[in-house]
Amino acid sequence: MSIYIRVQREHDSRTDPVCLYSELDADRWETRKVEAFRDGSYGYASKKEARGPTRLGVEPIPSLGEIARDDQFKPAEITRDEFDEIWAKAFF
């Protein structure tokens, strides 16, 4: 069973993503990821391919509570449909 999350990131950087979307496996490893940038562009990564600077994480993703401990991050669980919608925007 997969888990889907969105993490909004508040910062002033023009090059870092402002929102990250991840599909996680049962052990919380990313299997697909989308990064949304301030200029409206997207990067994506999967086990098969990647576009832009986006890459899958090199360790499991922490719980939403752990992520939220850093004030710049606003994490939330989302549905598979919500993830697939942003994946389609980034991929196509």
C-alpha positions in Angstrom: 0.0 0.0 0.0 1.3 3.4 -0.9 1.2 6.6 1.1 0.9 10.0 -0.6 2.2 13.3 0.9 2.5 16.9 0.0 5.0 19.2 1.8 4.8 22.9 1.2 8.0 24.7 1.9 8.2 28.4 2.9 11.4 30.1 1.8 12.8 32.9 -0.3 15.0 30.8 -2.7 14.3 31.1 -6.4 15.9 27.8 -7.2 14.5 25.5 -4.4 11.1 23.8 -4.8 8.1 25.4 -3.0 6.1 22.2 -2.8 7.1 18.5 -2.9 4.8 15.6 -3.6 5.8 12.0 -2.8 4.5 8.6 -3.3 5.9 6.4 -0.5 6.0 2.6 -0.2 5.1 0.9 3.1 8.7 1.5 4.4 8.4 5.2 3.5 10.9 5.1 0.6 9.9 7.4 -2.3 8.8 5.6 -5.4 7.7 8.7 -7.3 8.3 12.4 -6.5 7.2 15.8 -8.0 8.8 19.1 -7.1 6.9 22.3 -7.9 9.0 25.5 -8.3 8.2 29.1 -7.8 8.3 29.9 -11.5 5.5 27.3 -12.2 7.9 24.6 -13.5 8.0 21.0 -12.2 10.7 18.4 -11.8 9.9 14.7 -11.3 11.6 11.4 -10.4 10.8 7.8 -10.4 12.9 4.6 -10.2 13.0 4.7 -14.1 13.6 8.4 -14.9 13.9 11.9 -13.7 13.5 15.5 -15.1 15.2 18.6 -13.8 17.1 18.5 -10.5 14.5 16.2 -8.8 15.7 12.9 -7.5 14.2 10.3 -5.2 15.3 10.5 -1.5 18.3 8.4 -0.3 16.6 7.4 2.9 13.1 6.8 4.1 10.9 9.9 4.5 10.1 10.8 8.2 6.6 10.9 9.6 4.5 14.0 8.9 4.9 15.0 12.6 8.7 14.8 12.3 8.6 16.9 9.1 6.4 19.5 10.7 8.9 20.1 13.5 10.7 22.4 11.1 8.6 25.6 10.7 9.4 26.0 7.0 7.6 22.7 6.2 3.8 22.2 6.1 3.2 18.5 5.4 -0.1 16.8 4.7 -1.3 13.4 3.5 -3.1 13.5 0.2 -5.0 11.0 -1.9 -3.6 8.9 -4.8 -5.8 10.9 -7.2 -4.3 14.2 -6.0 -0.8 12.8 -6.5 -1.6 11.4 -9.9 -3.0 14.8 -11.0 0.2 16.6 -10.1 2.3 13.7 -11.6 0.4 14.1 -14.9 1.1 17.9 -14.9 4.8 17.3 -14.2 5.2 14.4 -16.5 3.4 15.6 -19.6 
